[in-house]
Amino acid sequence: ATTEASTEEAAKAAPEAPAPASSADAAAKPASPPKKKEGVRVRALGNYTAQADNELSFKQGDTLFIAVMSDARMLQGVFRGKVGLVPRRFIIDPADEEEKPKAEE
């Protein structure tokens, strides 16, 4: 029981997540560059064959994991246990897809 109690106390003492920034904190900071999301699962918009050893190949509809989502042309991703670069224009964040109406082809 002592071990359980000390584990519970340690869990309570450890911060679970950073507190959200207050509006005063946000007002004090200058405008930030475009937001980057970390650890994002994305969907492939089309087939892509790696052009170099450090790139990933994937097919339309595949789900990839992107370490840091940004506006960069190439992003570091993980697919089927391999780490490599992914062209930004071949993927979409499902959260972004829900915000925009789908264009009909």
N, C-alpha and C positions, 0 to 999 in steps of 0.2 A: 504494500500500500504506500510505503514511503517513496518508492521509485515512481509510482504513478502520480503521486502528489507533486514531486519535484518536476516531473515532466510537464504536468499541467501548469505549474507556476512558470516554468520556462516559456511555455507556449504563450501564456498570457503576457509575459514581460516582453516577448519579441514582437516588434511591430509587424502587422500583417501586410499593410500596404501604405504607401505614402498618403498623407492627408491631401485632399483636393486643395488646390490653391484658392485663396480667398479672392474676392473681386479687387481688394486693395493690392494684393500681390500682382495680379494681372495688370492693373493700371500702372504699376511702378515699372514694369518690364517694357522695353521697346518692342515694336512689332517683330515677330519672329519670322524666319523663312518658312516656306511651305512645310506643313506638318509631315513628319516621318512616322510611320507606324512600325512597330517591332513585332516580329513573330506573326506574320499574316499568311493565311492559307488563301491561295489564289487559284483561278481556273484558267486553263490554257484556251486562248481564243482560236488557235490554229495549230497545225503541225509545225514543228521546228526541228531541224537537224543541226546538231552542233557543228559550228564552223571551225572550232579549235578544241584542243584537248581540255581546256578549262571551262567549256560550256556544256550545258545539259541538252539532251534531245528529249522531246515529248510530243504527244499527239493532242489534237483538239479535244477539249473536255477533261483532260488530266488535271488532277489537283496537285499543286506544288506548294511548298512551304518557302516563303521569302523571309530571310532574317530581318531585313530592314526595308520597308517599302518607302520609296522616295520617287522623285521625278527623274532620277538618273536613267540614262539610256540602257545600261546593263545593271542588273541586280543580282546579288548573291542568293542562290536558292538551294533547296534540297529536294531531290526527286528520286524515289526508289533507293534511298540510302546513299546516293551520290551527291556531293557538293559541287556546285559550279555556277557559272554565270547564265542568266536568263535575259533575253531581250525584253525590255519593258513593254513594247508594243504588242507582244504576243500573249500577254496575261491581263487579267482583270481581277480586281478585288471584288468579291461578291457584294460587299457592303456598298461599294461605289455603283455597282450594277443595279442595285435596288433603288438607289436615289435617282437615277436617270431613266427616263422612259426608253424602252427598246426601240431602236430604229428598224423599220421594216425594210427588207431587201427586195 
